[in-house]
Amino acid sequence: MATLFKGNIVHAPVFGELVCIEHGYVAVSDEGRVTGVYAARPEGEFDEVDLGDMILTQAFCDMHLHAPQYTMLGRGMDLQLLEWLNRYVFPEESRYADITYAENSYRRLADEMISGGTTRAAVFSSLHTDSSLLLARILEERGVSGFVGKVNMDRNCPDFLCEDTEASLSETRRFIDGCKDFGRIRPIITPRFTPACTDALLFALGELARETGLTVQSHISENPDEVAWVKDLWPTGRGYWDSYLQAGLFEKGALMGHCVYSDEEERRVMAKKSVWAIHCPLSNIDIASGIMPVRRFIDEGINVAMGSDICAGASLFMPRVIVGAIRASKLNWIHTFKQEAFLTCAEAFFLATSAAAVYFGEGTGFAAGNEFHAIAIDDSRLGFSNELPLVERFERILYRMEPVDIKMVWNGSGTTSVK
Amino acid sequence: MATLFKGNIVHAPVFGELVCIEHGYVAVSDEGRVTGVYAARPEGEFDEVDLGDMILTQAFCDMHLHAPQYTMLGRGMDLQLLEWLNRYVFPEESRYADITYAENSYRRLADEMISGGTTRAAVFSSLHTDSSLLLARILEERGVSGFVGKVNMDRNCPDFLCEDTEASLSETRRFIDGCKDFGRIRPIITPRFTPACTDALLFALGELARETGLTVQSHISENPDEVAWVKDLWPTGRGYWDSYLQAGLFEKGALMGHCVYSDEEERRVMAKKSVWAIHCPLSNIDIASGIMPVRRFIDEGINVAMGSDICAGASLFMPRVIVGAIRASKLNWIHTFKQEAFLTCAEAFFLATSAAAVYFGEGTGFAAGNEFHAIAIDDSRLGFSNELPLVERFERILYRMEPVDIKMVWNGSGTTSVK
């Protein structure tokens, strides 16, 4: 039977607007698809789930994170990108050759994602195929859906973490084959970034993307030193983007993390090609990369979603990333002399939920037909709830909630909470 | 009998340096004063408290916050200072005329401060004398020590929150008298800020400070519009600071919140007069004021401590403020083209603990003779602790801890935890 959820409903069908319904209803079919949002009880027969005074809202999408960096969350934060990669990240990622180490870490990661209300994600693994397949399986089992990529890297990385080009390709094929059995996790082509991939590898991965129809995720224009490095490595390129474009990796649906230093040309090509910019505000601040001018991307019609980018970003919990995006945009607003309006709560929430839902082929907000990806939040710990209009309660929740305040999580696979 | 605490000790005796002792000891006299920090068990007779694998570190000092804004934490964050004051803050503060409303809010506030490891503070109340005395009593009872000020404001504020100048003064005297019975809470002269105080009020408060020997807290150079406004109001002044200096309010030990737009002259006078700059990074970002160039203040010999500035800052929990300060400083580093080094974890922690301890007449870190202000943190929730050097465990804690991870709090009044 269909289920009717009763509670305080908040969702974001439109960028910049929160629809808030006190004591409202969301109806979900027995296949786990939203059939409607209502202010008054709809006609029909339902199993009713009364959420009391809790708030029922959309679950989060984390569209850029590095699973094998989970063990490093919050460490080494006094460094910048390239030094931080060499001193911390690469040695840590190499440990994921050990499947036991990987399993322990990935189980914790998947659990923390679900507990924190993240039900969909685009995830970088390490270069190790077996650990990557294990990651995909653990995420699927724990109820996270989306994309997992085995990382490719065959130059400018330490010996212990550098692939042979041919092996990198054949292992990627093995990874893709190994994903066939999964229901809600799909593989994604994942060159680490231009500096870590030879031209031969980039072009072969582009060919593989074409052949398999898989999308691509990578990094772009994160840090000034990195941008300069790519210019050295691709002296004939018209920009960082061109190293991906020429290889066939800068096509519709490609997810490009960061875009802090994307120039006008790069943004123009992204818009034209329907490449996605994944905004990772905490990461950009924590390893001192800079601020992505999100507003400009949106105004120029580029698709933007949001990522935690753990562990360059020190929090996996998406409300922190949302607030981080607002804070970064406020500082950008000051530094552009108020030329670029900062993100409102409603806008930043949209980017971490509805915007990414579109990437998964769904509608925004609790659109009819969407899988039911939702969380129920108990904000009674914060006090004074009955005095506040729902929209202010919700804004307060974004700023102040802890994972423990999320009491239930629905992950698109039905009407049973997976938390 | 004296007490010996056994655990992983982390403290900050020097700016920029964390002293980390795995399985170390802190000895505390039966009057609650630190007598020493040891790597090996010291000689002598002690009651021993074994903290196991927990981390024992300094408690936090929150040197700028507005108690009656506690009820507003996380609300109205899409606005800037002056509009936010008028639409949100002033109407809310007016409710603290109601002593029952105040009591409910202040009890929650005091409890959240102690639970979050903040044992010392400098607190703005509202203009209401009875509520302010109640706040002082509640803080003292719950175990927070420091300063509480009844706010003075007699112009440029709504009618329902505007004092008569004479009444403002006599009520301030009544507040100071009423604080006589407190042991660990002292009154502090608290003009809201120059725009909200007539010249007559500022000068009279300066006179009162001289007469009573009390110190002063207020706001300075937070927002460009506010700075311009003060210039209009004090056209003959040499700067914002001069409005306080002429009134006798810019003297040794004055706590001045914000200092985002303090120019060279203002900083020079602050250094010369031993006025303290209270850095409130989350507030400065959340209501889009800007970034205080903390490094410059420190290099110029100005005393700097840290404040949550709730509710302009959306978090009362000092580790969030510490990380906020690091993040703000990283963006400042980028925007000054790497001229001003960002704050390290060790530096930011020092500002939120040892720096303020000096204001209370104590030594830095767990200095011998200090009151025992400390917290015990259980980081087992984060996993992998046994793999990390203590300094990395501690940095990770700063980024990732939640109030629930603080298991015990000692507030300087003895060796019994108040959490």
Chai-1 contact restraints between the chains, C-beta under 6 A:
chainA,res_idxA,chainB,res_idxB,connection_type,confidence,min_distance_angstrom,max_distance_angstrom,comment,restraint_id
A,T71,B,F384,contact,1.0,0.0,6.0,A-B,restraint_1
A,G74,B,R396,contact,1.0,0.0,6.0,A-B,restraint_2
A,G74,B,Y399,contact,1.0,0.0,6.0,A-B,restraint_3
A,G74,B,R400,contact,1.0,0.0,6.0,A-B,restraint_4
A,R75,B,E392,contact,1.0,0.0,6.0,A-B,restraint_5
A,R75,B,R396,contact,1.0,0.0,6.0,A-B,restraint_6
A,D78,B,T344,contact,1.0,0.0,6.0,A-B,restraint_7
A,R108,B,G383,contact,1.0,0.0,6.0,A-B,restraint_8
A,I285,B,R327,contact,1.0,0.0,6.0,A-B,restraint_9
A,I285,B,K330,contact,1.0,0.0,6.0,A-B,restraint_10
A,A288,B,K330,contact,1.0,0.0,6.0,A-B,restraint_11
A,G290,B,I334,contact,1.0,0.0,6.0,A-B,restraint_12
A,A314,B,Y399,contact,1.0,0.0,6.0,A-B,restraint_13
A,R327,B,I285,contact,1.0,0.0,6.0,A-B,restraint_14
A,K330,B,I285,contact,1.0,0.0,6.0,A-B,restraint_15
A,K330,B,A288,contact,1.0,0.0,6.0,A-B,restraint_16
A,L331,B,L331,contact,1.0,0.0,6.0,A-B,restraint_17
A,I334,B,G290,contact,1.0,0.0,6.0,A-B,restraint_18
A,H335,B,H335,contact,1.0,0.0,6.0,A-B,restraint_19
A,T344,B,D78,contact,1.0,0.0,6.0,A-B,restraint_20
A,G383,B,R108,contact,1.0,0.0,6.0,A-B,restraint_21
A,F384,B,T71,contact,1.0,0.0,6.0,A-B,restraint_22
A,E392,B,R75,contact,1.0,0.0,6.0,A-B,restraint_23
A,R396,B,G74,contact,1.0,0.0,6.0,A-B,restraint_24
A,R396,B,R75,contact,1.0,0.0,6.0,A-B,restraint_25
A,Y399,B,G74,contact,1.0,0.0,6.0,A-B,restraint_26
A,Y399,B,A314,contact,1.0,0.0,6.0,A-B,restraint_27
A,R400,B,G74,contact,1.0,0.0,6.0,A-B,restraint_28
A,E402,B,E402,contact,1.0,0.0,6.0,A-B,restraint_29
